Amino acid sequence: MGENVGPVCQRCGMYDRLTRLRAMTLLTQGQMLSAVSSATGISPSLLQDWQERPESLARSRTSTCPRCSLVKSTVEPRSDYAYLLGLYLGDGCISRQPPESKGVWKLRIICADAWPGLLKECKRAMLAVRPGNSATGVQRQGCVEVVSYSKHWPCLFPQHGPGRKHERAIELESWQQEIVTNYPGDFARGLFHSDGCRLTNRIRRPLKDGDRWYEYPRYLFVNRSTDIHRLCGEALDRLGVAWRFSKPTTISVARREAVARLDEFVGPKY
Ligand SMILES: [Zn+2]
C-alpha cells in the first residue's frame, strides 16, 4: 500500500488551502489524529501542532501561495507583481537555502547604492507580493542586495532554473503573460530599473556662428537574453513607445515622444 499523500505543492511542499481546511474540519468533528492523517496525508505531528497552536495554522494561511492552492489564482497585487517580475528578469535570482530539507528559497535583487528610491520600491514590491515574508537589504560593495526568503519564490517565478538567464529559454506562464499584458508600464518599470537606465545624450552641431550643443534624454535597456528583449519590446509596443536595437544587447528608446511616453511609467532611477 502506498502512503496517502494530500495535494501538496511540488515546488514548495506546502499543503494547499482545501487540504488544510478539510483536515481542520475532520479534527473539529472529533476524529483521531491518525485517521485525519491518513485521510489527508498530513503528518500527525503537524496536525497536532495546528490543533494545539491554532496561530501556527493562521501563520501558514498568511504564507498561502496562490500558485500552490488546488484552485490556482493569479498573484496579487498584479501591478506590484509586474514590477517585481521586471526586476527579477532584469537582475534577480532565486537560490535554495540550506538546509535543503526546509525547502526555503532566497529571492535576491541587486540595487546600486546610488538609487535609494529603487531599493525602497524593490522592498515594497516584495512585501506586497509576499506579505507573510520579510524583505531586507544586505549591504555589499557599492550595492545593496534586497533579499526575501520564502518557500514560494519558485512558484511565483517559474522561470527560475539552473544556469544564467541568457543561456536558457525564458517563457512566461499564461497567468504571468496575462499580468504583463495588463500592466506593461509596471513591467517595463521593473525591467528598466534593474537592467536599464535613463541618460542624457549631448550632441554637438557645428553652426556658422559656432558650435551648438543639444541635450536629449534616452532610455537604454541592456540584457543578453533574446527572450527578455522580446518581453521588453512587447511591453514597449503595448505602451506605444517606439524602440530599436542600438546594439545586439541593447534596446534604445530615443525619440522625443517615445521618451516622454516612457517617462510616464519609468522615469530616472532615484
Ligand atoms: Zn507555492
Residues whose N, C-alpha, C, O or C-beta is under 5 A from the ligand:
A	BS01	ZN	C9 C12 C65 R67 C68 H152 C155
